[in-house]
Each structure stands twice: as C-alpha cells, then as structure tokens.
Amino acid sequence: MSLLLALGLLVAGLCPAIFCHPCGPGAQETVTPNDGDSRVHMDTLTVASSNADFAFNLYKKLTVEVMSENIIFSPVSILAALAVMSLGALNAKLMELLQGLRFNLTETPEAEIHRSIQHFLRTLRQPNDKLQLSMGNALFIQEQLQLLSTFTENARSLYAAETFTTNFQDPNAAEKLINDFVKKETQGKISGLVKGLDPRTMVVLVNYVFFKGTWKMPFDPRNTLESKFYLSPRRWVLVPMMKLANQRIPYFREEALSCTVVELPYTGNASALLILPDQGRIPWVEEALSWKLLKQWRDSLQPRWIDEFYLPKFSISRNYQLESILPELGIREVFSPKADLSGITGARDLQISQFFHRAVLDVAENGTEATATTGIKLILTSAKVDPVIVNFIRPFLITILDKEINSVLFMSRVLNPKPT
C-alpha cells in the first residue's frame, strides 16, 4: 500500500490602498472587457514579463529597506491593486503609474493595457483541482460618497471588484468589516490587517491573493528533525528540517555567483525555484538578480540525482508601507497632494494616505495519513560513492512561479526561518 503524504505551501498576499480627503471634475473612459482580442495571449505573456520586471525592481528596493530581515511579497497582488487604482487616475498621473508598472501608454492604449491585465489575472485564477490560487478585489466606500459609474463599472467588469458601504466615522466598526473580509478570503492566514483608520478615510481598496500547493515530491514528516539553521557562521537557530532522499530534482550550479538553484514542482502549473547562495554570498546574488537571470537559470536546470535534500519547515510574514517605497520605482505623484484621482468621484479631492502590503509564507507538512508496511530496498553500491547533498541550512531565496504563463506569484528571502 502506498503512503499518502501532502506538503502544503500556503501563501497569502494582501495589498490595500487607502484613500483620504486631503487637508474639479474629471473624465474617464469606460474600458470594456474584450476576451476575443486575437492578441490577448501575447499580451498576457507581456503582462507577466512586465510584472516580473517590476517584482525584481521592488525586491531590490526592499533589500535596502529591510537589510537584515526576511522578505515576502506578491507582485501579482500589488499589480492588481494598482491596476484598479489606475482606473481613477488621469492624465500624467495615470501615465506615471502605468510606467512604474512597466507599461508604456505611448505604445499601448490604456484600454488594451487593462484588458491584458484582466486576461493575465483571469488566466492565473483558472479553476484547478491540483492547485489553489484565488484572488479578488474589494472597495470599501464611505456612506454617502458617490463614485463615478464608469469607475465602479470598470472596477467590476475588469477586476471583479466587490463594493461595500462602510461608515469610516466609526473606525472600529470599519476596521472590523475590512479585517473580517480579509481573514475570510485568506482562510484565516491574515488577520488584523487594518488598524488605526483615519475618520477622514473615504475609500479602502483591498486586493487579496491566496495560494496553496502540494509538492509533486512530498516530504515524509517522519523524516523531519530539529536541525541547526545558520543565520551567520557563528549564529544559528534550531528549526524543523524536512528531508527528501534519493530523488531526481531539477538542479543547476551557478559558479559565477556561487549559488545552487533547484526547482521543486507542485502538482498543477506552479513550481518553487529555490536559490541557495554559498556562505556570505547572498548580497552578490541579490545584486545580480533579475528576471532575465532567473529565466536563464530555469533554462539551465537539469534533472540530477540528489541523495539527500534538506529544507526548513517555517512560517514568515511581512508588512510593508509601500507609499514610501513605490516612489523610488517611479510611482510618485499619485502619493502626493498633486494626485489627480478625479476618475473615482469626479472631483480632485482624494489622496492616497497609505498603501499597505502584507504577505505570509508557510512551508509545512499537513494532511498526512500513513499505514505501516514492511519493505526491502536494494540499491547499486556505486550510487553512493559520491553522494550529492543539498542542504538549505543558511539564508536562501524562493520565487514561486506559474509555469503556464511564466509569471512570478511570490518572491521571498528567508534569512531566519524562525523569526522572533
């Protein structure tokens, strides 16, 4: 009888933008979906590539912002939230915002950009009985605030944004409404996201992404043992270390940057690319990291017999205030009093006060059921003459990819799998 094992990787990314009145009318085009566009497949790949470039640029900014801490974020979640927000931005502010996301309005009309993003997000969340990826948007709107019908229709038809009437004059009740929604949609992984709402808040935009995958090569929880993970050559923490034995795993050794790259596939169309820099080399790897380099590594992967493979069982989470980071990527004025968001209400009296992003990454065994059997395994003695061991006992990087459209779903740096 075979042993049924399941290792789940659970990730939830949240990215809300909060709009407040700061202390003229605008026009907006109705952008209608058009899934019959013959260019839409190519556009989907273009969106995936643009979002990947954005992801690596943001990652490098975050490594400076949080130099000695873990990193986890979802570029797909940030793209979706900014895409909805861009429906309310006009003129130069819209161009700046889309350029920050690596789109060019001078080459591609706004309507086509939105249709391409819509199809990209819709492709990612296609139903799959082997992989769970759910995402959505919600607008929490102050009572009596009138939004332009073009904005709400575009947000609904393009990005399936739900709307909820909210009384921000009662901040505690508003926070509970938003946090309950977020907790429900992320299956309890993220709670208490919004705190300290300003009574001047008019609109809160929330995007959520929830991912759950099962390895094609599951880890046996009976092999998980406490082991040292080295934060530095002289500092370590004890973590549960999972083990795979005698498996063929896609593998590549990057000698120029002194790092090892392996890919662990999920059932379905996703995989985790794990990058293990040699001791002390993580800053060099991060400096060189790019979407082009990652694709080169994936093209260079070759199945290799790995005698022992070790990976920590861990859970990390991060909160970011992106209104202070996105301007460094070229998205500036939309966060300033000069912002023109009149495409939301028709008046230039809304300003973004905060732009949060929160993500959680869990790597753990679950759903395991086993029966006892007895067996004898015979191997060739020559196979153990020069055993290959890959041991993630020091800081490493993870990128979770959708393989069908080559999209970056999540990026993470694990400096400490057991943060205090």
N, C-alpha and C positions, 0 to 999 in steps of 0.2 A: 504494500500500500504506500502510495506517495505521501510525503509530508507537505501539508498545505501551509505556506508561510506568506505573510504580507508585510512589506515595509512601506510605510506611507511617508511621503514628503508633503507636508501641509504648509502652504504659504498664503498669506492674506495681505493684500496691499490696499491701503486707503489713501485717497488724495482729495480732500475737500478744499474749496476756495471760499472764503467768507467775504461778502461784500457789505460795506457800511456806508452811510451818508458821511461825507467829509465835512469838517468844520472849517439846454437848447434842443432842442429836438434833434433826432437822428433818423436816418432812413436805413432800411435793411432789406436785403434781397431774400426772397423765400427760396431756400435751397431744397429741391425735391430729390428724393432717392431715385436712382436710375440703375438698377441692377442689370439692365440689358446692355450696358455700355460694353462694346467689344474690347475696350482697352482695360477693363476693370481688373483682369488677372495681373497684367503687367503693373498696373497702379498699386495693387496690393503688395507686390514684391518691392515696389519703390517706397511705399509707406513703411514696410518692415525695415528696409535699409536705412531710411531717414531716421526712424525711431531708434535703431541700433546706434547710429552715429551720435544722436542726442544722448543715449544712455551712457556711452563711453565718455563723452564730454562731461556729463553730470557726475559720473563716477569719479573722475579725476578731481573735480571741484570738491566733492565730498571727502576725498582722501586728505585734502588740505584742511577742510573744516573739522574733521574728526580724525586726526592723525593717528591716534593710538587706540581707536575703538573699532568695534565691529561695524559693518555696513550691510544694510539690506534695503533694497527699494525695487519698485516695479515701474519701469519706464512706460509700460503699456497703460498703467493706471494714471500716470501723470499726463500722458498724451491724451487720454480720453477726457480728463478733467479740463485740460487747456483747450481741447477742441470744442467742448461745449461753451467754455468761456469766450472763445474767439467769435462765437455767433453773435455776441453782444458788443464786440469791439469794432470800431470803424476807422477807416482811413489809414493814416500812418501807423496807428497803434495796432491795427489788425495785421499790417504787413510785418511789423517788427515781431509780433507774437508768432506768426507762422514761420518767419525766417529763423527765429530762435528754435523752432521745432524742426528745422532743416527743410522747409518747404519754400518755394520761390513763386510769389504771386505774379511776377513779371513773365514767368514761363508757363504757369498753370493757373487757370481761373479759380477763384475761391470755391465756386460750386463743385468743380471737379475734385479739388483737394478734399472737401468734406465727403463727397461720395466715395472717394478712395479710402479715407479713414474709416468711414462707415463699413465698407466691404471688408476691410482689414480686420476690424473688431468683430464683425459678424462671422468671418471665417474662423477666427480663433475660438469662438464660443459655440461652434457647431456641436450638437449632441454627440457624445462618445461614451459608450458603455465601458471603455477601458481607462478613461481619463476624465477627471472632473475639472473643468475650468469655467467658472461662472463670473460674470461681470455685469455691472449696471451703473446707472447714474440716478441721482435724486436731487431735486431742487426744493429746498425748504424756504418758503416765501412768507414774508411778514404779512399779517392780515391787513387788508385794505390796499396793499401795494398792487398796482396794475401793471402787469408786464405786457409788452407788445405781443400781439398774437403771432407775428412772424417768428419772434424769438422762441416762444413756447412750442410752436408747431415744428420748427426746425429741430429743437432740442428733443422733441418727442419722436419725430419721424426718422431723424438721422441717428440719434444716440439713445433712443428708448428711455429718455429721462422722465421719471415719475415726478409729480409735483405734490407738495404737502403744504397746506396752510399752517402757519406757525405764529405763535404770539411771542416775539422776542422781547416784549416788555416784561415778560415773566421768564427771565433767563434760565432758571432751574427747570421749568417745565419744557422749555425749548431744548435744553441740553439733553434731557431725558428722552424726548421724542427722537432726536437725532442719534443719540448713542444706542437706543434700543433698536433702531433701524439698522445701524452698522453692525451691532452684535448679532442680530438675526441673520443678516446677509452673509456674514463671515463665519457662521456656525459657531459663534462664541469665541472666536480667536482674538477679536479686537473688541475691547470694551472701554468705556470712559474716554473716547477719542476727543470729544469737545468739552472744554472746561473754560469757565470764566468768560462767557459770551457778553459782549457789549450790548446794552439795551438799544444802541443805535443800529444794530445789525438789521439789515433788510433782507438779505438772501444768503443762504448757505448752500453751496454746491458740493455734493459728495459723489465720489466715484469709488467703487469697490471692485476688487479682483480677488477671487478665491481659487486656489489651485490645489489639487490633491492627486498624487500619482503613486503608482505601485511599481517597484523595480521589476524588470524582466528577470534579473538575477537577485532574488531576495536573500537577505541576511538571516541566518538562523539565530534567533535570540539566545539559544543555549550557548552560543559561542561568544556572546557579549560579556566582556570582563573589564573591571576597573583597570585603567592604564594611565600613564603619565602623558600629558599633552604639554609640550614645551612652549611657553609664552616667549621665552628667550633662552639662551644657552644655560642660564643658571636659575631660571624661574619656571615652575611647572604647576599644573593643577591636575587632579585626578578626575577622569571622565570615563563614562561607559564607552568602551571601544568595540565597535562591531567588526565582524570578520567575514570575509569571503575566502574560500580555499579552492584552489585548482579550477580556475575559470579562465576562459578566453575573453579578454577585455580590450576594447579599442585603446591604444596606447601610443604616445609619442614623447620622445625625449628632445627638448629644445636646448641644445648645448649652448647656443649663443647667449641665452638669457638664464641658463642654469635652472631649468624648471622641468617638471614632469607633467604631462597632460593626459588625462584619462576621461573616457566618456561612459557614463552609466545610463543606459536607456531605460525608459519607462515603457510599460505596456501602453500602446497608443502612439501618438505622434510627437512625443516630447522626450527630452533627454537632459541630463545634468552634465555639464562639462566642468570637471574639477581640475584646478591648476595648483600644483604643489611646488612653490619655489624652494630652492635649496636654502639652507640656513642663512639668514641675513640678506637674502636676495629679493625679498618681496618688494622693496621700493623700486628696484630696477625693472621688475616685471610690470608693476603698475604704471611706471613712466612710459613704457613701450606699448602698453595695452591699447588696442584699437579694434574696431570691428573687422578691418582688413586682416589684422594679425590673427584674430580668433578664427576667421574663415580659413586662413592658411593652416592653422593647427588642425582644424577639423578635417581638412583635405589630406593632411599628413598622417592621420591616425591609422594604425594598422592593428588588427586583432593580434594579441600576444598572450601567450600562456602565462598567467600570474599565479604563482604558488600560494601567496598569501597577500591579501588586500585588507587594509585596516582603515576604518573611517569612524570618527566620533559620532556618538548619538548626542544630539544637542538641540537647544532652542535659543534663538536670539531674536531680538526685536529692536527697532529704532524709530524715533520720532524726529522729524525734520521741520524746520521753519523755512520753507523754500522761497518765501518772498525776499530773503536776504541772499539767496544763492542763485536763483534764476537770472537776476540782472547780470551776473557775470557770464551768462551764456547768451546775452544779447536781448533778453526779455526785460526791459527796464521800465518804460513809461507807463505800462499797464499797472504797475505797482506804485505809481506816483500820483499826486493830485492832478497831474495833467492828463490822466487817463480819460479816454473817450469811450465810455461803455453805454452810450445812449441807445445802442441797439437792443438793450434789455428793457428799458422803460420808456424810451423816447426823450429822456432828459439826461443831461450830463451831471447828475448829482450822486452817482455811485462810484465808490472807490474800493479797491481790494485792500482790506486791512491785514488779512492773514492768509497764508497758503500752507496748510499742513500736509505732511505725508507721513503715514505710519505703515510699517510693514513688519510681518512676523514670519520667521522661518523655523520650522520644526523638522528635524530629521530623527525619526524614531520608528521602532517596530510597533505594529499593532495588528489586531485581528489574527493572532496566531493560534492555530489549533494543531495538535500533533498526536499521533499514536505511536506506541513503541514498536519497533521492529528490530530484527537482528539481521545483519548482513556482513559479507566479507568483501573487501575491495582489494583488487590486485592492480599494481602499477608497475611500469617498467622502472627498474632501478636507475637507469640512465637519466630519467626525467628529473631526478633530484640532485644531479651532480652540481648544477649551478642554479639554485633556486632563485626565482625573481620575486622580490617582496616590495610592495608599495605601501608605505605607512604614513598616513596623514596625522603625524604626531606634532606638527608645528603649523603656524598660520598658513592658510590656503584661501583660494578664491573659488566661488561657484557661480556659474551662469546657467540659468535654466532656459532652455530653448524649445520653441515649437519648430519641429523639423520640417513640417509641410511647407511653411512659407518663410522659414529661416528667420524667425522673429525672436528677439530677446524678451522673455517674460519677466525675469527677475535677475538682479545682479547682487552678489553678496561677497563680502570679505569677512572671514572668520579669523580673528586674532585670538579670541578667547571663547571656546565653546561652552564655558561655564561662567558667564559674567555674573558679578555680584549684584 
